[in-house]
Amino acid sequence: MSDTTAKKPSWIKRFFKYFLPWKGDRPGEVIRKIVLLVALIVFIGSAIYIADYYWTRHKSDVLYDQVATLYDRDKDTTANADPEEEPVNLPPGYNAKFADLYQINPDIKGYIEIQGTNLSFPVVQGKDNDEYLYHNIYKKYDIYGVPFLDYRCTLEQDKTSNNLLIYGHHMNGKRVFGQITNYKDLSFYQQHPIVNFDSVYEEADWKIISVFLADPEDQSFQYQNFLDMDEQTFNSYVQQVRDRSYFDADVDVQYGDQLLTLSTCSYEFTDARTVLVARKVREGETSDVNVNNAAVNSDAVYPAKYKG
């Protein structure tokens, strides 16, 4: 007697038949399968993208945690010197504490930190303002990039722009310069009124005088173009950043002071920037700031695009 029982399809065939258009499918079933396939492809692609994004961020975190150990402003560079180790041939005037970072990348210009936050990074300077936007200190692609000094700024042993402009990514407030946006809150300023920025030539503290919201396309005030200023321009710039500041800081500024400007993306409107301005602590002056005298600036000037 012949066996007339139909052979059951394998699970592999059933699986593909469920997801892929198959001979004999009705039009509605074909459409269902196509929609399901598209949704599945989008889901898998999104999952891969998200996983890669967070893995890349994790690698960047690890890298800069390691890099942060290469610079210590309190380190005695002579105490633990290895007599058998080949000394790094630094350019004239460079602080020996930058030797390890200089070996990694000779574009190093300094190290910036705001104590009590995770803003702690080396600062480089490229041939333009794109070179380090998405490349780390090792010059490898990195979504964090690395904070970089505007290529138009001069930072030399015997000549320095009176406003050093440094850019850094926001990274949704998690890393690089994301902490700057927290200065919208007066109490955050009162807890962190000082920026430590050591150039390769000198160690210095900087007293914050303003943090404000900016539109780099606003022709009436393009903060990014105030770099080497005469006295009139300098005084005008200081007044404008004070007028725009979230808070009034009890820190005086006068022509001849060195300024430091930090710029990062923020999301109040398209292409918004949050900008921090500080002045270098003068010779013989302490780093103390009377933060209790600081107050919210109720008349702060905001960009025209801001609808808050």
Residue pairs with C-beta under 8 A, 6 or more apart in sequence:
9 17
16 22
18 33
19 33
19 36
19 37
19 40
20 33
20 37
21 29
21 30
21 33
21 34
25 33
53 143
56 142
56 143
57 143
57 144
57 171
57 174
57 175
60 136
60 142
60 143
60 144
60 175
61 175
63 136
63 138
63 142
64 120
64 121
64 136
64 144
64 175
67 101
67 104
67 121
67 122
67 137
68 120
68 121
70 100
70 101
70 104
70 122
71 97
71 98
71 100
71 101
71 111
71 122
71 198
72 97
73 97
73 111
73 196
73 198
73 203
75 97
77 96
77 97
77 99
87 99
88 99
88 100
88 102
88 103
90 96
90 98
90 99
90 102
91 200
92 157
93 157
93 200
93 201
94 102
94 200
94 201
95 198
95 200
95 201
95 202
95 203
97 198
98 108
98 110
98 111
98 200
101 108
101 111
101 122
101 137
102 108
102 200
104 137
104 138
105 122
105 124
105 137
105 138
105 139
107 124
107 125
107 126
107 132
108 122
108 123
108 124
108 137
108 200
109 123
109 124
109 125
109 149
109 155
109 199
109 200
110 122
110 123
110 149
110 155
110 197
110 198
110 199
110 200
111 120
111 121
111 122
111 123
111 197
111 198
112 119
112 120
112 121
112 122
112 123
112 147
112 166
112 195
112 196
112 197
112 198
112 262
113 119
113 120
113 121
113 195
113 196
113 197
114 120
114 179
114 192
114 194
114 195
114 196
115 192
115 194
115 196
116 191
116 192
117 179
117 182
117 192
118 174
118 175
118 179
119 176
119 177
119 178
119 179
119 180
121 146
121 147
121 168
121 176
122 137
122 146
122 147
123 146
123 147
123 148
123 149
123 166
123 197
124 132
124 137
124 146
124 147
124 148
124 149
125 148
125 149
125 150
125 151
125 153
125 155
126 132
126 148
126 151
127 151
128 151
129 148
129 150
129 151
129 167
131 148
132 145
132 146
132 148
133 145
133 148
133 167
134 141
134 142
134 143
134 145
135 141
135 142
135 145
135 146
136 142
136 144
136 145
136 146
137 146
143 169
143 171
144 169
144 171
144 175
144 176
145 168
145 169
145 176
147 166
147 167
147 168
147 176
147 177
148 166
148 167
148 168
149 155
149 164
149 165
149 166
150 164
150 165
150 166
150 167
150 224
150 227
152 161
152 227
153 161
153 163
153 164
153 165
153 227
154 160
154 161
154 228
155 161
155 164
155 199
155 200
155 201
156 201
157 201
160 199
160 258
161 227
161 228
162 228
162 229
162 234
162 257
162 258
162 259
163 226
163 227
163 228
163 229
163 237
163 258
163 259
163 260
163 261
164 197
164 258
164 259
164 260
164 261
165 224
165 227
165 261
165 263
166 197
166 260
166 261
166 262
166 263
167 177
167 262
167 263
167 264
168 176
168 177
168 262
168 263
168 264
169 175
169 176
169 177
169 178
169 264
169 265
170 176
170 177
170 178
170 181
170 264
170 265
170 266
170 267
170 274
171 178
172 178
173 179
173 181
173 182
176 264
177 262
177 263
177 264
178 264
180 211
180 262
180 264
180 274
180 275
180 276
181 264
181 266
181 274
182 188
183 189
183 192
183 208
183 211
183 246
183 247
183 274
183 276
184 211
184 246
186 246
186 247
186 294
186 295
186 296
189 208
189 211
189 246
189 247
189 249
189 291
189 294
190 291
190 292
190 294
192 208
193 207
193 208
193 249
193 289
193 291
193 294
194 205
194 206
194 207
194 208
194 278
194 287
194 289
195 205
195 206
195 208
195 260
195 262
195 276
195 278
196 204
196 205
196 206
197 204
197 206
197 260
198 204
204 258
204 280
204 281
205 280
205 281
205 287
206 260
206 278
206 279
206 280
206 281
207 249
207 251
207 278
207 279
207 281
207 287
207 289
208 249
208 251
208 276
208 277
208 278
208 289
209 238
209 241
209 242
209 245
209 249
209 251
209 253
209 277
209 278
209 279
210 241
210 242
210 244
210 245
210 249
210 275
210 276
210 277
211 245
211 246
211 247
211 274
211 275
211 276
211 277
212 241
212 244
212 245
212 246
212 274
212 275
212 277
212 300
213 244
213 246
213 266
213 268
213 272
213 273
213 274
213 275
213 302
213 303
213 306
214 221
214 223
214 244
214 263
214 272
214 273
214 274
214 275
214 303
215 269
215 271
215 272
215 273
215 303
215 304
215 305
215 306
216 222
216 223
216 224
216 271
216 273
217 271
218 303
218 304
218 305
221 240
221 244
223 237
223 240
223 241
223 261
223 263
223 273
223 275
224 263
226 233
226 237
226 261
229 237
231 255
234 255
235 255
237 259
238 253
238 259
241 275
241 277
242 248
243 299
243 300
243 301
244 300
244 301
244 302
245 297
245 300
246 296
246 297
246 300
247 294
247 295
247 296
247 297
248 294
248 295
248 296
248 297
249 289
249 294
250 289
250 290
250 291
250 293
250 294
251 279
251 289
253 259
253 279
257 279
257 280
257 282
258 279
258 280
259 277
259 278
259 279
259 280
260 277
260 278
260 279
260 280
261 275
261 276
261 277
261 278
262 275
262 276
262 277
262 278
263 273
263 274
263 275
263 276
264 273
264 274
264 275
265 271
265 272
265 273
265 274
266 272
266 273
266 274
268 306
268 308
269 303
269 305
269 306
269 307
270 305
272 303
272 305
272 306
281 287
302 308
